């Protein structure tokens, strides 16, 4: 049994679907933890270690961000705060003068932090490459989904159903990498 520490129900649903495919039991706990200033990896390690020590059982946490090349990887680790303050319209405004699709390159990154009692945290990275669209498109998903264009799908995340997006999302990639490691290391 692994406990997923998050207050985000979107993350819980996506994780439950992935874990079920591997017959790994997942429970949810909204314990919360302080997010240290630093990289996604720093946040995931610190959060996993804190939650594991507090609950004394194996836990995972997940932190994600949108990294836009033309904006020096902004908003990055501040993605949640920027979404609340600037929103998608603010990001599109910052990208106004950037016309060339290659210059609009962006990545959604997800890092899963895992920690078991009496051990140090492990981290697992997942990524999806795309571009920032010139306008919001789609009503599915949340946060930056309607401005994150995935070339291989010719759609934004916001135009993809949850089922379509979950086939290749950054979170799926990081969770799947974790699960493969977890199974290989026979930790359950």
LOSE-641438 format. One record per residue: residue number from 1; residue in three letters; x, y negated, z negated of N, C-alpha, C in turn. Coordinates in steps of 0.05 Angstrom, whole numbers. Example, Ala and Ser with C-alpha at 12.3 -4.5 7.8 and 13.67 -1.06 7.14 Angstrom:
% LOSE-641438
TIVO   resi   resn   n.east   n.north     n.up   ca.east   ca.north    ca.up   c.east   c.north     c.up
TIVO      1    Ala      264       114     -156       246         90     -156      264        66     -156
TIVO      2    Ser      257        45     -142       273         21     -143      258        -1     -157
This chain:
% LOSE-641438
TIVO   resi   resn   n.east   n.north     n.up   ca.east   ca.north    ca.up   c.east   c.north     c.up
TIVO      1    Unk       17        24        0         0          0        0       18       -25        0
TIVO      2    Unk       11       -43       18        26        -69       19        5       -91       15
TIVO      3    Unk       13      -111        0        -4       -134       -5        4      -157       12
TIVO      4    Unk      -14      -168       28        -9       -191       45      -18      -216       30
TIVO      5    Unk        2      -233       25        -3       -258       10       -9      -281       30
TIVO      6    Unk      -34      -289       31       -42       -311       49      -69      -321       41
TIVO      7    Unk      -74      -346       47      -101       -357       44     -115      -360       70
TIVO      8    Unk     -102      -352       92      -112       -355      119     -127      -330      128
TIVO      9    Unk     -153      -332      131      -169       -308      139     -163      -300      168
TIVO     10    Unk     -155      -318      185      -147       -311      213     -124      -291      212
TIVO     11    Unk     -104      -298      195       -81       -280      192      -88      -253      181
TIVO     12    Unk     -106      -253      162      -115       -228      149     -128      -209      170
TIVO     13    Unk     -146      -220      186      -160       -204      206     -140      -192      226
TIVO     14    Unk     -122      -209      236      -102       -200      255      -85      -178      243
TIVO     15    Unk      -75      -182      219       -58       -162      206      -73      -136      201
TIVO     16    Unk      -97      -138      191      -113       -113      186     -115       -96      210
TIVO     17    Unk     -121      -108      233      -124        -93      258      -98       -79      266
TIVO     18    Unk      -76       -92      262       -50        -80      269      -42       -58      249
TIVO     19    Unk      -46       -63      223       -38        -43      203      -56       -18      206
TIVO     20    Unk      -81       -21      212       -99          2      215      -89        21      237
TIVO     21    Unk      -78        10      258       -67         27      280      -45        45      271
TIVO     22    Unk      -31        37      250        -8         52      240      -15        67      214
TIVO     23    Unk      -41        67      206       -50         80      182      -35        71      157
TIVO     24    Unk      -30        45      155       -17         34      132      -38        17      117
TIVO     25    Unk      -41        22       91       -61          8       76      -51       -21       70
TIVO     26    Unk      -68       -40       75       -61        -68       70      -83       -80       53
TIVO     27    Unk      -75       -93       32       -94       -109       16      -86      -138       18
TIVO     28    Unk     -105      -155       11      -101       -184       14     -102      -196      -14
TIVO     29    Unk      -84      -216      -18       -84       -231      -43      -77      -260      -36
TIVO     30    Unk      -93      -278      -46       -89       -307      -42      -73      -319      -65
TIVO     31    Unk      -52      -306      -73       -36       -315      -96      -24      -343      -91
TIVO     32    Unk      -15      -347      -67        -2       -373      -61       27      -373      -71
TIVO     33    Unk       43      -391      -59        71       -393      -67       80      -420      -56
TIVO     34    Unk      100      -431      -69       112       -456      -59      128      -452      -34
TIVO     35    Unk      124      -468      -14       140       -466       10      165      -483        7
TIVO     36    Unk      188      -470        7       213       -485        4      218      -500       30
TIVO     37    Unk      233      -522       28       241       -536       52      263      -521       66
TIVO     38    Unk      261      -517       92       280       -501      107      268      -489      131
TIVO     39    Unk      279      -467      140       270       -453      164      246      -435      157
TIVO     40    Unk      233      -424      178       212       -405      174      222      -381      158
TIVO     41    Unk      247      -373      164       259       -351      150      262      -357      120
TIVO     42    Unk      271      -381      114       274       -389       86      247      -387       71
TIVO     43    Unk      226      -397       84       200       -397       72      190      -369       67
TIVO     44    Unk      194      -351       87       185       -324       85      200      -308       63
TIVO     45    Unk      226      -312       62       242       -298       41      234      -307       13
TIVO     46    Unk      232      -333       10       226       -344      -16      198      -336      -25
TIVO     47    Unk      178      -338       -7       151       -331      -14      148      -302      -20
TIVO     48    Unk      161      -284       -5       159       -256      -10      172      -248      -37
TIVO     49    Unk      195      -260      -43       208       -254      -68      191      -263      -92
TIVO     50    Unk      181      -287      -90       164       -298     -111      139      -280     -116
TIVO     51    Unk      125      -274      -95       100       -258      -97      106      -230     -108
TIVO     52    Unk      128      -218      -98       135       -191     -107      141      -191     -137
TIVO     53    Unk      156      -211     -146       163       -213     -174      138      -218     -191
TIVO     54    Unk      120      -234     -181        96       -241     -196       77      -217     -198
TIVO     55    Unk       74      -201     -176        55       -179     -175       68      -152     -181
TIVO     56    Unk       94      -151     -179       110       -126     -183      101      -104     -165
TIVO     57    Unk       97      -111     -139        90        -90     -119       99      -101      -92
TIVO     58    Unk      101       -83      -72       110        -92      -45       90      -112      -33
TIVO     59    Unk      101      -133      -22        85       -154      -10       97      -163       17
TIVO     60    Unk       80      -175       33        89       -190       57       77      -217       56
TIVO     61    Unk       92      -236       67        81       -263       72       88      -269      101
TIVO     62    Unk       74      -288      113        79       -295      141       79      -325      144
TIVO     63    Unk       99      -336      157        99       -364      163      103      -367      193
TIVO     64    Unk       90      -387      204        91       -390      233       93      -420      240
TIVO     65    Unk      103      -425      264       105       -453      272      106      -455      303
TIVO     66    Unk      100      -479      312       102       -485      341      127      -502      344
TIVO     67    Unk      144      -493      362       170       -506      367      170      -516      396
TIVO     68    Unk      171      -542      400       169       -555      426      197      -565      434
TIVO     69    Unk      208      -554      455       235       -561      463      239      -591      468
TIVO     70    Unk      222      -604      483       225       -633      489      224      -650      464
TIVO     71    Unk      213      -640      443       211       -655      418      231      -645      397
TIVO     72    Unk      253      -634      406       274       -623      388      262      -603      368
TIVO     73    Unk      245      -585      378       233       -564      363      212      -573      342
TIVO     74    Unk      204      -598      344       182       -609      328      156      -597      339
TIVO     75    Unk      136      -591      322       135       -594      294      148      -572      277
TIVO     76    Unk      155      -550      289       170       -529      275      158      -521      249
TIVO     77    Unk      175      -523      228       166       -514      201      145      -533      189
TIVO     78    Unk      140      -555      202       120       -574      192       94      -572      208
TIVO     79    Unk       90      -550      222        68       -547      240       41      -550      227
TIVO     80    Unk       37      -539      203        12       -541      189        6      -570      181
TIVO     81    Unk       26      -584      171        23       -612      163       18      -629      187
TIVO     82    Unk       32      -625      209        29       -641      233        1      -636      245
TIVO     83    Unk       -8      -611      244       -35       -605      254      -56      -621      238
TIVO     84    Unk      -53      -623      212       -71       -637      195      -70      -667      199
TIVO     85    Unk      -47      -678      205       -44       -707      208      -46      -717      236
TIVO     86    Unk      -31      -706      255       -31       -715      283      -51      -700      299
TIVO     87    Unk      -55      -674      294       -72       -657      310      -62      -653      338
TIVO     88    Unk      -78      -639      354       -70       -634      382      -68      -659      398
TIVO     89    Unk      -86      -678      393       -85       -703      408      -59      -718      403
TIVO     90    Unk      -49      -717      379       -24       -730      373        0      -717      387
TIVO     91    Unk        0      -690      388        21       -676      402       19      -683      432
TIVO     92    Unk       -5      -682      443        -8       -689      472        2      -717      478
TIVO     93    Unk       -3      -735      460         6       -763      463       37      -764      463
TIVO     94    Unk       49      -749      445        78       -749      444       90      -737      470
TIVO     95    Unk       75      -720      483        84       -706      508       75      -721      533
TIVO     96    Unk       62      -743      530        50       -758      553       69      -762      577
TIVO     97    Unk       94      -770      572       112       -777      593      128      -752      604
TIVO     98    Unk      123      -729      593       137       -705      601      120      -690      621
TIVO     99    Unk      127      -692      647       110       -681      668      119      -653      677
TIVO    100    Unk      145      -649      680       156       -624      690      149      -601      671
TIVO    101    Unk      136      -580      681       128       -557      664      151      -545      648
TIVO    102    Unk      175      -544      660       198       -532      646      205      -549      622
TIVO    103    Unk      201      -575      623       207       -592      601      186      -591      579
TIVO    104    Unk      163      -578      585       142       -575      565      143      -548      551
TIVO    105    Unk      166      -534      554       171       -508      542      166      -509      511
TIVO    106    Unk      153      -488      501       147       -486      473      147      -457      465
TIVO    107    Unk      150      -452      439       148       -425      429      132      -425      403
TIVO    108    Unk      115      -405      401       102       -400      375      120      -379      362
TIVO    109    Unk      129      -384      338       146       -365      323      132      -357      298
TIVO    110    Unk      135      -332      291       124       -321      266      146      -305      252
TIVO    111    Unk      148      -309      226       167       -294      210      152      -280      187
TIVO    112    Unk      154      -254      186       143       -239      164      166      -234      144
TIVO    113    Unk      160      -240      119       178       -234       97      167      -211       81
TIVO    114    Unk      183      -191       76       175       -167       60      193      -165       36
TIVO    115    Unk      181      -159       13       198       -154      -11      184      -132      -27
TIVO    116    Unk      200      -113      -37       191        -93      -55      205       -97      -82
TIVO    117    Unk      193       -87     -104       206        -91     -130      235       -81     -130
TIVO    118    Unk      252       -96     -143       280        -89     -146      296       -89     -120
TIVO    119    Unk      287      -106     -101       302       -107      -76      302      -136      -66
TIVO    120    Unk      318      -142      -47       319       -168      -34      300      -169      -11
TIVO    121    Unk      290      -192       -4       271       -194       18      284      -188       45
TIVO    122    Unk      267      -177       63       275       -173       91      257      -191      108
TIVO    123    Unk      267      -199      131       251       -216      149      249      -204      177
TIVO    124    Unk      227      -211      191       221       -200      217      209      -222      234
TIVO    125    Unk      222      -227      257       214       -249      275      197      -240      299
TIVO    126    Unk      177      -255      305       161       -251      329      158      -278      344
TIVO    127    Unk      157      -277      370       156       -301      386      139      -297      411
TIVO    128    Unk      126      -319      419       112       -320      445      121      -346      459
TIVO    129    Unk      130      -343      484       139       -366      499      116      -378      516
TIVO    130    Unk      116      -404      518        95       -417      534      102      -446      539
TIVO    131    Unk       82      -462      544        85       -491      550       63      -506      535
TIVO    132    Unk       68      -532      531        47       -549      521       31      -558      545
TIVO    133    Unk        5      -553      545       -12       -561      567      -15      -592      567
TIVO    134    Unk      -27      -603      588       -31       -632      589      -57      -640      577
TIVO    135    Unk      -74      -620      570      -100       -626      558     -108      -602      542
TIVO    136    Unk     -127      -606      523      -138       -584      508     -156      -567      525
TIVO    137    Unk     -153      -541      523      -170       -522      538     -177      -498      521
TIVO    138    Unk     -203      -492      520      -212       -469      506     -222      -475      478
TIVO    139    Unk     -240      -458      469      -252       -462      443     -247      -439      424
TIVO    140    Unk     -231      -420      432      -223       -397      415     -199      -405      398
TIVO    141    Unk     -195      -390      377      -171       -394      361     -173      -418      342
TIVO    142    Unk     -150      -428      334      -149       -451      316     -123      -466      320
TIVO    143    Unk     -120      -488      307       -96       -505      307      -87      -511      336
TIVO    144    Unk      -63      -503      343       -51       -511      368      -59      -493      392
TIVO    145    Unk      -76      -473      387       -83       -454      408      -93      -467      434
TIVO    146    Unk     -108      -488      432      -119       -500      456      -99      -517      472
TIVO    147    Unk      -75      -521      462       -55       -535      478      -30      -518      485
TIVO    148    Unk      -31      -493      476        -8       -474      481      -15      -457      505
TIVO    149    Unk       -2      -463      527        -8       -449      553       12      -426      556
TIVO    150    Unk        1      -403      562        17       -378      566       16      -372      596
TIVO    151    Unk       39      -376      608        41       -373      638       32      -346      648
TIVO    152    Unk       41      -325      634        34       -298      644        4      -292      643
TIVO    153    Unk      -11      -307      627       -40       -304      625      -55      -326      641
TIVO    154    Unk      -40      -347      649       -52       -370      663      -74      -383      646
TIVO    155    Unk      -71      -383      620       -91       -394      602      -77      -404      577
TIVO    156    Unk      -91      -421      562       -81       -428      535      -90      -407      516
TIVO    157    Unk      -78      -406      492       -87       -388      472     -117      -394      466
TIVO    158    Unk     -125      -419      468      -152       -426      462     -172      -416      482
TIVO    159    Unk     -163      -407      506      -180       -395      526     -181      -365      524
TIVO    160    Unk     -165      -354      507      -164       -325      503     -180      -317      479
TIVO    161    Unk     -195      -295      481      -210       -285      458     -190      -276      437
TIVO    162    Unk     -199      -272      413      -181       -262      391     -169      -235      399
TIVO    163    Unk     -185      -219      412      -176       -192      420     -154      -195      441
TIVO    164    Unk     -158      -213      461      -138       -217      482     -112      -228      470
TIVO    165    Unk     -114      -248      453       -91       -261      441      -76      -241      424
TIVO    166    Unk      -90      -225      409       -77       -207      390      -61      -185      403
TIVO    167    Unk      -64      -182      430       -49       -162      444      -19      -169      446
TIVO    168    Unk      -13      -195      444        15       -203      448       23      -227      431
TIVO    169    Unk        8      -234      411        13       -259      395       40      -257      380
TIVO    170    Unk       50      -280      373        74       -282      357       71      -267      330
TIVO    171    Unk       48      -268      318        43       -255      293       42      -224      297
TIVO    172    Unk       30      -215      319        30       -187      325       58      -177      328
TIVO    173    Unk       74      -193      342       102       -185      347      118      -182      321
TIVO    174    Unk      115      -201      303       130       -200      278      120      -178      260
TIVO    175    Unk       93      -175      259        82       -153      243       89      -126      253
TIVO    176    Unk       88      -123      280        95        -97      292      125       -90      287
TIVO    177    Unk      142      -110      289       171       -105      283      174       -97      254
TIVO    178    Unk      160      -110      236       161       -102      208      151       -74      204
TIVO    179    Unk      128       -67      215       116        -40      211      135       -19      222
TIVO    180    Unk      147       -23      245       166         -3      255      189         1      236
TIVO    181    Unk      200       -21      225       221        -19      205      212        -5      180
TIVO    182    Unk      188       -12      171       176          0      147      173        30      150
TIVO    183    Unk      162        39      172       158         68      177      185        82      179
TIVO    184    Unk      204        70      193       230         82      196      245        85      169
TIVO    185    Unk      240        66      151       253         67      125      236        81      104
TIVO    186    Unk      214        93      112       197        110       94      193        97       67
TIVO    187    Unk      183        72       68       179         58       43      152        62       30
TIVO    188    Unk      134        74       44       107         77       32      105       103       16
